[in-house]
Amino acid sequence: MLSQKILIVDDEASIRTALFRALSKKGYSALTAGSVSETMDLCKGAQSINLALVDLRLPDGDGLKLMQQLKSIHPQMKVIILTGFGSIEAAVDATQKGAFHFITKPFNLEEVVSFVDQTLAHQRLETENQQLRSALYTRYRFENIIGRSPEIKKVLELVERVADADSTTLITGASGTGKELIAKAIHYNSARSQHPFVPINCGAIPSELLESELFGHVKGSFTGAVANRIGRFEMANNGTLFFDEIGEMSPHLQVKLLRVLQERKFEPVGSTKTQEANVRIIAATNIDLEKAVERGDFREDLYYRLNVIPIEVPSLKNRASDIPLLLQHFLQKFNLSSGKKITHFSPSVIETLFTYPWPGNIRELENLVERLTILKGEGTIELDDLPPKYRSSTQEVSQDSVIHIPDNGMDFNSAVDSYEIALILQALEKTGWNRNQAAILLKLNRTTLVEKIKKKGLSQEMAKNAEV
């Protein structure tokens, strides 16, 4: 790791020398200057400077103005002001103008080095946080959510519209459909994206502990409370609090959560001090909350407080046309993480997976791809590589090719899209991915077939080196 650069600006040679030696001894790379003009000449070398120690009064200028000039050249630079004219007013003025610390002369060298260590540690933390936020934003951009089906596009359009609305949002859908991914997309594309996204699983924490998890507690408020502890509401301040499995919350806590949503205030367990709750609430559930309200398991008033903006995430079987894209995405992910070399899935495998009902949704698909990648290791995933239950679903369908509409209905466009993909894949497989021959089989123009293959994501990755 490269040593961090520190600039020392002081008109007293003895101070420059003492600081140079102390900081160099700690492993820092130190530069020195005795005036504003010398400092600006030094900065022309375009060296990246992490920290500057700047005297408040210099022979040819003002230390605070120099600090502002330096920070315009190196925006991430931290500055510690040194002065023999210390006063509260001067310290306040320096920090308001961007100084990180203010040290009066004469000073103890160990104290200055300690300040330098603390300042650079703070700078590293800021940089890491910025990089993390940038990575999270990149990961949860709308376009990074895999899918081109009309169903998922409709969800993403809604997410984009509500991201900055700051309204309470209720995300519904079966287990494994990606509800938390949608919640993160809302957060990281909102005005709160620079602040925390804090999840809590209401079904994974015992109800007697959930209140403390949410609101925090003070020392001695109950047996085992040996110290003060902040809760998730305080952790998520200015950010987003995500309640997963909200339908599992006990009636007692439903009342308390309703109060927070109404008043935007809460008290830690055992405390009488009220705190503000400046958070956005996003909740998710895989149960029908309206029926839970009818049964008396969930408060009606809380349901309507949560359901300001409802978002329903479709099951994988209702967006089957996204399966090829999801397969390719997870294949790349697990090839990279495990060092395997699976090239693609055979068309017969993809066609087979279209007919499977996917009770575990995207999570089940991801687990399947991980298992196949690890066990196969390299080459093409063929039909025989699939576990028996996935192959049997195809056999059942082939014995009865009539399409049945389920009692709860079906999405016509999605079903037609899935059937179209299955036909294209079958034609490509029969012709060894010869697009001319496949187009003849399907009685389509070659350009029309090529456009459909491209639009549906049935790209070369699925049949590497099979292009003609």
PAGU-602911 format. One record per residue (C-alpha): residue in three letters; z, y, x. Coordinates in steps of 0.5 Angstrom, whole numbers, padded with zeros to 4 digits, always signed. Layout:
<atoms>
ALAZYX/...
</atoms>
This chain:
<atoms>
MET+0000+0000+0000/LEU-0002+0007+0003/SER+0004+0011+0004/GLN+0005+0017+0000/LYS+0003+0024+0002/ILE+0008+0030+0002/LEU+0006+0037+0004/ILE+0012+0041+0007/VAL+0011+0049+0006/ASP+0016+0053+0009/ASP+0016+0059+0014/GLU+0022+0057+0018/ALA+0019+0052+0024/SER+0026+0049+0024/ILE+0026+0047+0017/ARG+0019+0044+0017/THR+0021+0040+0023/ALA+0027+0037+0020/LEU+0024+0035+0014/PHE+0018+0032+0017/ARG+0022+0028+0021/ALA+0027+0026+0016/LEU+0021+0024+0011/SER+0017+0021+0016/LYS+0023+0016+0018/LYS+0023+0014+0011/GLY+0016+0012+0011/TYR+0012+0018+0008/SER+0006+0021+0011/ALA+0008+0029+0012/LEU+0004+0035+0013/THR+0007+0042+0014/ALA+0004+0049+0013/GLY+0008+0056+0014/SER+0004+0060+0010/VAL+0000+0060+0003/SER-0007+0061+0007/GLU-0005+0055+0012/THR-0003+0051+0006/MET-0010+0053+0002/ASP-0014+0051+0009/LEU-0010+0045+0009/CYS-0012+0043+0002/LYS-0019+0044+0003/GLY-0019+0037+0007/ALA-0019+0034+0000/GLN-0013+0030+0002/SER-0009+0027-0004/ILE-0002+0030-0004/ASN+0003+0026-0008/LEU+0009+0032-0007/ALA+0010+0039-0005/LEU+0016+0042-0002/VAL+0015+0049-0003/ASP+0019+0055+0000/LEU+0020+0060-0006/ARG+0018+0066-0001/LEU+0013+0066+0004/PRO+0010+0071+0009/ASP+0004+0072+0005/GLY+0005+0070-0002/ASP+0010+0067-0008/GLY+0012+0060-0008/LEU+0011+0059-0015/LYS+0004+0062-0015/LEU+0002+0057-0009/MET+0005+0052-0014/GLN+0001+0053-0019/GLN-0005+0053-0015/LEU-0003+0047-0012/LYS-0003+0043-0018/SER-0009+0046-0021/ILE-0012+0042-0015/HIS-0008+0036-0015/PRO-0006+0036-0023/GLN-0001+0029-0022/MET+0002+0033-0016/LYS+0010+0034-0017/VAL+0013+0040-0013/ILE+0020+0041-0011/ILE+0022+0049-0010/LEU+0026+0051-0004/THR+0030+0057-0003/GLY+0035+0061+0000/PHE+0036+0066-0006/GLY+0038+0061-0011/SER+0040+0063-0018/ILE+0040+0060-0025/GLU+0035+0065-0027/ALA+0030+0063-0021/ALA+0031+0055-0023/VAL+0030+0056-0030/ASP+0023+0060-0028/ALA+0021+0055-0023/THR+0022+0049-0028/GLN+0019+0053-0034/LYS+0013+0054-0029/GLY+0012+0047-0027/ALA+0017+0045-0022/PHE+0020+0038-0022/HIS+0026+0040-0018/PHE+0030+0046-0015/ILE+0034+0046-0008/THR+0038+0052-0005/LYS+0038+0053+0002/PRO+0042+0051+0006/PHE+0041+0044+0004/ASN+0043+0037+0006/LEU+0037+0033+0009/GLU+0040+0026+0006/GLU+0040+0030-0001/VAL+0033+0032+0000/VAL+0030+0026+0001/SER+0034+0023-0005/PHE+0031+0028-0009/VAL+0024+0026-0006/ASP+0025+0019-0007/GLN+0027+0020-0015/THR+0021+0025-0016/LEU+0016+0020-0013/ALA+0019+0014-0017/HIS+0018+0018-0023/GLN+0011+0020-0021/ARG+0010+0012-0021/LEU+0013+0011-0027/GLU+0009+0016-0031/THR+0002+0014-0027/GLU+0004+0007-0030/ASN+0005+0009-0037/GLN-0001+0013-0037/GLN-0005+0007-0034/LEU-0002+0002-0039/ARG-0003+0007-0045/SER-0010+0007-0043/ALA-0011+0000-0042/LEU-0008-0001-0049/TYR-0012+0004-0052/THR-0019+0001-0049/ARG-0016-0006-0052/TYR-0015-0004-0059/ARG-0021+0001-0060/PHE-0025-0001-0066/GLU-0031-0004-0063/ASN-0026-0009-0059/ILE-0024-0012-0065/ILE-0029-0018-0066/GLY-0034-0019-0072/ARG-0040-0016-0075/SER-0039-0019-0082/PRO-0039-0015-0088/GLU-0032-0017-0089/ILE-0029-0015-0082/LYS-0033-0008-0082/LYS-0030-0006-0089/VAL-0023-0007-0086/LEU-0025-0003-0080/GLU-0028+0003-0083/LEU-0022+0003-0087/VAL-0017+0003-0081/GLU-0021+0008-0078/ARG-0020+0013-0084/VAL-0013+0012-0084/ALA-0011+0012-0077/ASP-0009+0019-0077/ALA-0007+0019-0084/ASP+0001+0018-0082/SER+0002+0014-0088/THR+0005+0008-0089/THR+0001+0002-0089/LEU+0001-0005-0092/ILE-0003-0010-0089/THR-0004-0017-0092/GLY-0007-0023-0091/ALA-0006-0031-0089/SER-0003-0033-0083/GLY-0007-0032-0076/THR-0012-0027-0079/GLY-0010-0022-0074/LYS-0006-0017-0078/GLU-0002-0015-0072/LEU-0008-0013-0068/ILE-0010-0009-0074/ALA-0004-0005-0074/LYS-0005-0004-0067/ALA-0012-0001-0068/ILE-0009+0004-0073/HIS-0003+0006-0068/TYR-0007+0006-0062/ASN-0013+0010-0065/SER-0008+0015-0068/ALA-0004+0022-0066/ARG+0002+0017-0065/SER-0002+0013-0059/GLN+0002+0016-0053/HIS+0008+0014-0056/PRO+0011+0007-0057/PHE+0009+0001-0062/VAL+0015-0003-0063/PRO+0014-0009-0067/ILE+0020-0013-0071/ASN+0019-0020-0074/CYS+0023-0020-0080/GLY+0023-0028-0081/ALA+0025-0029-0074/ILE+0031-0025-0074/PRO+0037-0028-0078/SER+0039-0023-0083/GLU+0046-0021-0081/LEU+0043-0019-0074/LEU+0037-0015-0077/GLU+0041-0009-0079/SER+0043-0008-0072/GLU+0036-0009-0069/LEU+0033-0004-0074/PHE+0038+0001-0073/GLY+0042+0000-0067/HIS+0050+0000-0067/VAL+0056+0003-0063/LYS+0061-0001-0059/GLY+0066-0004-0063/SER+0063-0004-0070/PHE+0063-0012-0070/THR+0065-0018-0066/GLY+0061-0018-0060/ALA+0059-0011-0060/VAL+0061-0009-0053/ALA+0057-0003-0052/ASN+0053+0002-0056/ARG+0045-0001-0057/ILE+0039+0003-0060/GLY+0035+0000-0065/ARG+0028-0001-0066/PHE+0027+0006-0070/GLU+0030+0010-0065/MET+0026+0006-0060/ALA+0020+0007-0064/ASN+0021+0015-0064/ASN+0015+0019-0065/GLY+0011+0012-0065/THR+0010+0006-0070/LEU+0015+0001-0072/PHE+0011-0005-0075/PHE+0015-0010-0079/ASP+0012-0017-0079/GLU+0013-0022-0085/ILE+0016-0016-0089/GLY+0017-0021-0095/GLU+0022-0025-0091/MET+0027-0019-0091/SER+0034-0020-0095/PRO+0035-0016-0101/HIS+0041-0012-0097/LEU+0036-0009-0092/GLN+0031-0008-0097/VAL+0035-0003-0100/LYS+0037+0000-0093/LEU+0030+0001-0091/LEU+0028+0004-0098/ARG+0033+0009-0096/VAL+0030+0011-0089/LEU+0023+0011-0092/GLN+0025+0016-0097/GLU+0030+0020-0093/ARG+0027+0019-0086/LYS+0034+0018-0084/PHE+0039+0013-0082/GLU+0046+0011-0079/PRO+0047+0006-0073/VAL+0052+0000-0075/GLY+0059+0003-0075/SER+0057+0010-0074/THR+0057+0016-0079/LYS+0052+0020-0075/THR+0046+0021-0078/GLN+0039+0020-0074/GLU+0032+0023-0076/ALA+0027+0017-0076/ASN+0020+0020-0074/VAL+0016+0014-0074/ARG+0010+0011-0078/ILE+0011+0005-0082/ILE+0006-0001-0082/ALA+0008-0007-0085/ALA+0005-0014-0086/THR+0006-0020-0090/ASN+0002-0027-0091/ILE+0006-0028-0098/ASP+0004-0024-0105/LEU+0009-0019-0105/GLU+0007-0017-0113/LYS+0009-0024-0115/ALA+0015-0024-0110/VAL+0017-0017-0114/GLU+0016-0021-0121/ARG+0020-0027-0118/GLY+0026-0021-0116/ASP+0025-0023-0109/PHE+0023-0016-0107/ARG+0024-0010-0109/GLU+0019-0006-0114/ASP+0021+0001-0111/LEU+0020-0001-0104/TYR+0014-0005-0105/TYR+0011+0001-0108/ARG+0013+0005-0102/LEU+0010+0001-0097/ASN+0004+0000-0101/VAL+0001+0007-0100/ILE-0005+0004-0096/PRO-0006-0003-0097/ILE-0011-0007-0092/GLU-0013-0014-0094/VAL-0015-0018-0088/PRO-0020-0023-0090/SER-0019-0031-0088/LEU-0024-0034-0083/LYS-0027-0038-0088/ASN-0029-0032-0092/ARG-0032-0029-0085/ALA-0035-0035-0082/SER-0041-0031-0080/ASP-0037-0028-0074/ILE-0035-0035-0072/PRO-0041-0035-0066/LEU-0038-0028-0064/LEU-0031-0031-0064/LEU-0033-0037-0060/GLN-0036-0033-0055/HIS-0030-0028-0054/PHE-0025-0034-0053/LEU-0029-0038-0049/GLN-0030-0032-0044/LYS-0023-0031-0044/PHE-0020-0038-0043/ASN-0026-0039-0037/LEU-0023-0033-0034/SER-0016-0035-0035/SER-0016-0042-0033/GLY-0022-0042-0028/LYS-0026-0047-0032/LYS-0034-0046-0032/ILE-0036-0048-0040/THR-0043-0045-0041/HIS-0043-0045-0048/PHE-0042-0049-0055/SER-0048-0053-0057/PRO-0051-0051-0064/SER-0049-0057-0067/VAL-0042-0055-0065/ILE-0043-0048-0068/GLU-0046-0051-0074/THR-0040-0056-0075/LEU-0035-0051-0074/PHE-0038-0047-0080/THR-0036-0052-0085/TYR-0029-0053-0083/PRO-0024-0049-0088/TRP-0020-0046-0082/PRO-0013-0046-0085/GLY-0010-0043-0079/ASN-0015-0038-0079/ILE-0017-0034-0072/ARG-0011-0037-0069/GLU-0013-0044-0070/LEU-0020-0042-0067/GLU-0017-0039-0061/ASN-0013-0045-0060/LEU-0018-0050-0061/VAL-0023-0046-0056/GLU-0017-0046-0051/ARG-0016-0054-0051/LEU-0023-0055-0051/THR-0024-0051-0045/ILE-0018-0054-0041/LEU-0020-0061-0043/LYS-0028-0060-0042/GLY-0027-0056-0035/GLU-0035-0055-0035/GLY-0042-0055-0038/THR-0043-0055-0045/ILE-0038-0057-0051/GLU-0042-0062-0055/LEU-0040-0065-0062/ASP-0036-0071-0059/ASP-0032-0066-0055/LEU-0029-0064-0062/PRO-0022-0067-0065/PRO-0024-0072-0070/LYS-0021-0067-0076/TYR-0027-0062-0074/ARG-0032-0067-0074/SER-0030-0070-0081/SER-0031-0064-0085/THR-0038-0064-0083/GLN-0039-0071-0085/GLU-0036-0070-0092/VAL-0041-0064-0093/SER-0047-0068-0091/GLN-0045-0073-0096/ASP-0045-0068-0101/SER-0050-0062-0100/VAL-0048-0058-0106/ILE-0045-0052-0106/HIS-0039-0051-0110/ILE-0035-0045-0112/PRO-0028-0045-0111/ASP-0023-0043-0117/ASN-0021-0037-0114/GLY-0029-0035-0113/MET-0032-0034-0107/ASP-0036-0028-0103/PHE-0043-0029-0104/ASN-0046-0025-0098/SER-0041-0028-0093/ALA-0043-0035-0096/VAL-0051-0033-0096/ASP-0050-0030-0089/SER-0046-0037-0086/TYR-0052-0041-0089/GLU-0057-0037-0086/ILE-0054-0038-0079/ALA-0053-0045-0080/LEU-0060-0046-0082/ILE-0062-0042-0076/LEU-0058-0046-0071/GLN-0061-0053-0074/ALA-0068-0050-0073/LEU-0066-0048-0066/GLU-0063-0054-0064/LYS-0069-0059-0067/THR-0074-0055-0063/GLY-0069-0055-0056/TRP-0068-0047-0057/ASN-0076-0046-0057/ARG-0076-0040-0062/ASN-0084-0040-0063/GLN-0083-0047-0066/ALA-0076-0046-0070/ALA-0080-0040-0073/ILE-0085-0045-0075/LEU-0080-0049-0078/LEU-0077-0044-0082/LYS-0083-0041-0084/LEU-0081-0034-0081/ASN-0085-0029-0076/ARG-0082-0030-0069/THR-0080-0023-0069/THR-0076-0024-0075/LEU-0073-0030-0073/VAL-0071-0026-0066/GLU-0068-0020-0070/LYS-0064-0025-0074/ILE-0061-0028-0068/LYS-0060-0022-0064/LYS-0056-0019-0070/LYS-0052-0025-0072/GLY-0050-0025-0064/LEU-0053-0032-0063/SER-0055-0030-0056/GLN-0057-0033-0050/GLU-0049-0035-0048/MET-0050-0040-0054/ALA-0055-0044-0050/LYS-0056-0042-0043/ASN-0062-0043-0040/ALA-0065-0045-0046/GLU-0070-0039-0047/VAL-0077-0040-0047/
</atoms>
